[in-house]
Amino acid sequence: MFSLDLQISQFLFQIGRALPRELVVFGATYLIWALIVLEFFASRVLSARWIKLFSQAMFAGAAAYVANAVIGFFIFLHARPFAGLGFNPLIDVGPFSKSFPSDHTAVAFALACVVFLKNKKAGAVFLLIAFLISVSRILAGVHYASDILAGAFIGIMCAWLIFRRTKGLYHVKDIVKNF
């Protein structure tokens, strides 16, 4: 399994070197911030109770980040690709920081899935952005494909759980009290 993961990842690392560096850096580092801003505006457009939708997304993103921290504390699968394979990453990341699962991917997919659960059309755009963030992390050489898949799964599950748990609640104070 690791052989397939390595082959896919190395293929994407090579593509990352061929693309304009600024594009990869933007996708791997800054696009997640654009997603959060879009989340705020989409919440206002998609829902009369926009603060609820935005709160659900933020809670889902935070839950995904915490879940990743717990998993990363107990499971160390491998060093970051650039550290293990001996090349320079396109973005600045510590070689001893955890690679598995991807925090950026988990948070991006959590945010995107909350929107998807509320509105399929808008959610598809958000999922595309989450996918671009995730692939950019591989292109930059800081994650393997397996790190991304695990992060996406965690983000999707956290979004689904938060969305389901808070579905009947209408105020942020109720959402906070429920946790």
GUFI-873484 format. One record per residue (C-alpha): residue number from 1; residue in three letters; x, y, z. Coordinates in nm, 2 decimals, m for minus. Layout:
<atoms>
(atom NUM, "ALA", (X, Y, Z)),
...
</atoms>
This chain:
<atoms>
(atom 1, "MET", (0.00, 0.00, 0.00)),
(atom 2, "PHE", (0.28, 0.24, 0.09)),
(atom 3, "SER", (0.44, 0.17, m0.26)),
(atom 4, "LEU", (0.12, 0.30, m0.44)),
(atom 5, "ASP", (0.10, 0.60, m0.20)),
(atom 6, "LEU", (0.47, 0.68, m0.27)),
(atom 7, "GLN", (0.42, 0.64, m0.65)),
(atom 8, "ILE", (0.12, 0.87, m0.65)),
(atom 9, "SER", (0.28, 1.12, m0.42)),
(atom 10, "GLN", (0.61, 1.13, m0.62)),
(atom 11, "PHE", (0.42, 1.19, m0.94)),
(atom 12, "LEU", (0.24, 1.48, m0.78)),
(atom 13, "PHE", (0.57, 1.61, m0.63)),
(atom 14, "GLN", (0.71, 1.63, m0.99)),
(atom 15, "ILE", (0.41, 1.82, m1.11)),
(atom 16, "GLY", (0.45, 2.06, m0.82)),
(atom 17, "ARG", (0.80, 2.13, m0.94)),
(atom 18, "ALA", (0.68, 2.20, m1.29)),
(atom 19, "LEU", (0.40, 2.44, m1.19)),
(atom 20, "PRO", (0.47, 2.81, m1.11)),
(atom 21, "ARG", (0.59, 2.81, m0.75)),
(atom 22, "GLU", (0.36, 3.10, m0.65)),
(atom 23, "LEU", (0.06, 2.90, m0.76)),
(atom 24, "VAL", (0.15, 2.59, m0.55)),
(atom 25, "VAL", (0.25, 2.81, m0.25)),
(atom 26, "PHE", (m0.09, 3.00, m0.27)),
(atom 27, "GLY", (m0.29, 2.67, m0.28)),
(atom 28, "ALA", (m0.09, 2.50, m0.01)),
(atom 29, "THR", (m0.07, 2.79, 0.23)),
(atom 30, "TYR", (m0.32, 3.07, 0.17)),
(atom 31, "LEU", (m0.62, 2.92, m0.01)),
(atom 32, "ILE", (m0.75, 2.79, 0.32)),
(atom 33, "TRP", (m0.79, 3.15, 0.45)),
(atom 34, "ALA", (m0.98, 3.24, 0.14)),
(atom 35, "LEU", (m1.20, 2.94, 0.21)),
(atom 36, "ILE", (m1.28, 3.07, 0.56)),
(atom 37, "VAL", (m1.37, 3.41, 0.43)),
(atom 38, "LEU", (m1.59, 3.25, 0.16)),
(atom 39, "GLU", (m1.75, 3.04, 0.43)),
(atom 40, "PHE", (m1.85, 3.36, 0.61)),
(atom 41, "PHE", (m2.00, 3.52, 0.30)),
(atom 42, "ALA", (m2.16, 3.19, 0.18)),
(atom 43, "SER", (m2.32, 3.15, 0.53)),
(atom 44, "ARG", (m2.49, 3.49, 0.49)),
(atom 45, "VAL", (m2.61, 3.42, 0.14)),
(atom 46, "LEU", (m2.73, 3.06, 0.19)),
(atom 47, "SER", (m2.91, 3.08, 0.52)),
(atom 48, "ALA", (m3.14, 3.32, 0.70)),
(atom 49, "ARG", (m2.97, 3.19, 1.01)),
(atom 50, "TRP", (m2.63, 3.25, 0.87)),
(atom 51, "ILE", (m2.46, 3.27, 1.20)),
(atom 52, "LYS", (m2.57, 2.91, 1.27)),
(atom 53, "LEU", (m2.42, 2.78, 0.95)),
(atom 54, "PHE", (m2.10, 2.97, 1.00)),
(atom 55, "SER", (m2.08, 2.84, 1.36)),
(atom 56, "GLN", (m2.14, 2.49, 1.25)),
(atom 57, "ALA", (m1.85, 2.52, 1.00)),
(atom 58, "MET", (m1.62, 2.67, 1.25)),
(atom 59, "PHE", (m1.70, 2.40, 1.51)),
(atom 60, "ALA", (m1.65, 2.13, 1.24)),
(atom 61, "GLY", (m1.32, 2.28, 1.14)),
(atom 62, "ALA", (m1.21, 2.30, 1.51)),
(atom 63, "ALA", (m1.32, 1.94, 1.57)),
(atom 64, "ALA", (m1.13, 1.82, 1.27)),
(atom 65, "TYR", (m0.82, 2.00, 1.39)),
(atom 66, "VAL", (m0.85, 1.85, 1.74)),
(atom 67, "ALA", (m0.92, 1.50, 1.60)),
(atom 68, "ASN", (m0.60, 1.53, 1.38)),
(atom 69, "ALA", (m0.40, 1.64, 1.68)),
(atom 70, "VAL", (m0.51, 1.34, 1.88)),
(atom 71, "ILE", (m0.45, 1.10, 1.59)),
(atom 72, "GLY", (m0.11, 1.26, 1.52)),
(atom 73, "PHE", (m0.01, 1.22, 1.88)),
(atom 74, "PHE", (m0.07, 0.85, 1.88)),
(atom 75, "ILE", (0.01, 0.75, 1.52)),
(atom 76, "PHE", (0.34, 0.85, 1.35)),
(atom 77, "LEU", (0.33, 0.68, 1.01)),
(atom 78, "HIS", (0.62, 0.85, 0.84)),
(atom 79, "ALA", (0.83, 1.17, 0.81)),
(atom 80, "ARG", (0.72, 1.44, 0.59)),
(atom 81, "PRO", (0.79, 1.35, 0.22)),
(atom 82, "PHE", (1.07, 1.61, 0.18)),
(atom 83, "ALA", (1.24, 1.49, 0.49)),
(atom 84, "GLY", (1.21, 1.12, 0.40)),
(atom 85, "LEU", (1.29, 1.15, 0.03)),
(atom 86, "GLY", (1.55, 1.42, 0.05)),
(atom 87, "PHE", (1.42, 1.72, m0.15)),
(atom 88, "ASN", (1.33, 2.08, m0.07)),
(atom 89, "PRO", (0.96, 2.15, m0.01)),
(atom 90, "LEU", (0.80, 2.44, m0.19)),
(atom 91, "ILE", (0.67, 2.58, 0.14)),
(atom 92, "ASP", (0.83, 2.62, 0.48)),
(atom 93, "VAL", (0.73, 2.34, 0.71)),
(atom 94, "GLY", (0.93, 2.19, 0.99)),
(atom 95, "PRO", (1.07, 1.85, 0.90)),
(atom 96, "PHE", (0.98, 1.71, 1.24)),
(atom 97, "SER", (0.62, 1.82, 1.24)),
(atom 98, "LYS", (0.36, 1.55, 1.18)),
(atom 99, "SER", (0.26, 1.46, 0.83)),
(atom 100, "PHE", (m0.03, 1.22, 0.90)),
(atom 101, "PRO", (m0.31, 1.32, 0.88)),
(atom 102, "SER", (m0.31, 1.65, 0.70)),
(atom 103, "ASP", (m0.45, 1.94, 0.92)),
(atom 104, "HIS", (m0.51, 2.17, 0.62)),
(atom 105, "THR", (m0.71, 1.90, 0.44)),
(atom 106, "ALA", (m0.92, 1.80, 0.75)),
(atom 107, "VAL", (m1.02, 2.16, 0.82)),
(atom 108, "ALA", (m1.08, 2.25, 0.46)),
(atom 109, "PHE", (m1.31, 1.94, 0.41)),
(atom 110, "ALA", (m1.49, 2.01, 0.73)),
(atom 111, "LEU", (m1.57, 2.36, 0.63)),
(atom 112, "ALA", (m1.67, 2.25, 0.27)),
(atom 113, "CYS", (m1.89, 1.97, 0.39)),
(atom 114, "VAL", (m2.09, 2.18, 0.62)),
(atom 115, "VAL", (m2.18, 2.40, 0.32)),
(atom 116, "PHE", (m2.25, 2.09, 0.11)),
(atom 117, "LEU", (m2.49, 1.96, 0.37)),
(atom 118, "LYS", (m2.68, 2.29, 0.36)),
(atom 119, "ASN", (m2.66, 2.36, m0.01)),
(atom 120, "LYS", (m2.54, 2.10, m0.27)),
(atom 121, "LYS", (m2.45, 2.35, m0.55)),
(atom 122, "ALA", (m2.25, 2.59, m0.33)),
(atom 123, "GLY", (m2.11, 2.29, m0.14)),
(atom 124, "ALA", (m1.97, 2.15, m0.46)),
(atom 125, "VAL", (m1.77, 2.47, m0.52)),
(atom 126, "PHE", (m1.64, 2.45, m0.16)),
(atom 127, "LEU", (m1.55, 2.09, m0.20)),
(atom 128, "LEU", (m1.35, 2.18, m0.51)),
(atom 129, "ILE", (m1.16, 2.44, m0.32)),
(atom 130, "ALA", (m1.09, 2.19, m0.04)),
(atom 131, "PHE", (m0.96, 1.94, m0.30)),
(atom 132, "LEU", (m0.73, 2.21, m0.45)),
(atom 133, "ILE", (m0.59, 2.29, m0.10)),
(atom 134, "SER", (m0.53, 1.92, m0.05)),
(atom 135, "VAL", (m0.36, 1.85, m0.38)),
(atom 136, "SER", (m0.15, 2.17, m0.33)),
(atom 137, "ARG", (m0.01, 2.02, m0.01)),
(atom 138, "ILE", (0.11, 1.72, m0.20)),
(atom 139, "LEU", (0.24, 1.93, m0.49)),
(atom 140, "ALA", (0.44, 2.14, m0.24)),
(atom 141, "GLY", (0.60, 1.82, m0.11)),
(atom 142, "VAL", (0.47, 1.83, 0.25)),
(atom 143, "HIS", (0.22, 1.55, 0.25)),
(atom 144, "TYR", (0.18, 1.20, 0.10)),
(atom 145, "ALA", (m0.15, 1.11, m0.07)),
(atom 146, "SER", (m0.24, 0.89, 0.23)),
(atom 147, "ASP", (m0.21, 1.20, 0.46)),
(atom 148, "ILE", (m0.46, 1.38, 0.24)),
(atom 149, "LEU", (m0.71, 1.10, 0.22)),
(atom 150, "ALA", (m0.70, 1.05, 0.60)),
(atom 151, "GLY", (m0.74, 1.43, 0.65)),
(atom 152, "ALA", (m1.03, 1.44, 0.41)),
(atom 153, "PHE", (m1.21, 1.15, 0.58)),
(atom 154, "ILE", (m1.16, 1.31, 0.92)),
(atom 155, "GLY", (m1.29, 1.65, 0.80)),
(atom 156, "ILE", (m1.60, 1.49, 0.63)),
(atom 157, "MET", (m1.68, 1.29, 0.94)),
(atom 158, "CYS", (m1.64, 1.59, 1.18)),
(atom 159, "ALA", (m1.86, 1.80, 0.95)),
(atom 160, "TRP", (m2.13, 1.54, 0.93)),
(atom 161, "LEU", (m2.13, 1.48, 1.31)),
(atom 162, "ILE", (m2.14, 1.85, 1.39)),
(atom 163, "PHE", (m2.41, 1.92, 1.13)),
(atom 164, "ARG", (m2.63, 1.63, 1.26)),
(atom 165, "ARG", (m2.57, 1.72, 1.62)),
(atom 166, "THR", (m2.67, 2.08, 1.57)),
(atom 167, "LYS", (m2.94, 2.04, 1.31)),
(atom 168, "GLY", (m3.24, 2.13, 1.52)),
(atom 169, "LEU", (m3.06, 2.41, 1.71)),
(atom 170, "TYR", (m3.12, 2.77, 1.60)),
(atom 171, "HIS", (m2.89, 2.99, 1.81)),
(atom 172, "VAL", (m2.52, 2.99, 1.86)),
(atom 173, "LYS", (m2.56, 2.98, 2.23)),
(atom 174, "ASP", (m2.76, 2.65, 2.19)),
(atom 175, "ILE", (m2.49, 2.51, 1.98)),
(atom 176, "VAL", (m2.22, 2.60, 2.23)),
(atom 177, "LYS", (m2.44, 2.46, 2.52)),
(atom 178, "ASN", (m2.49, 2.14, 2.33)),
(atom 179, "PHE", (m2.11, 2.07, 2.35)),
</atoms>
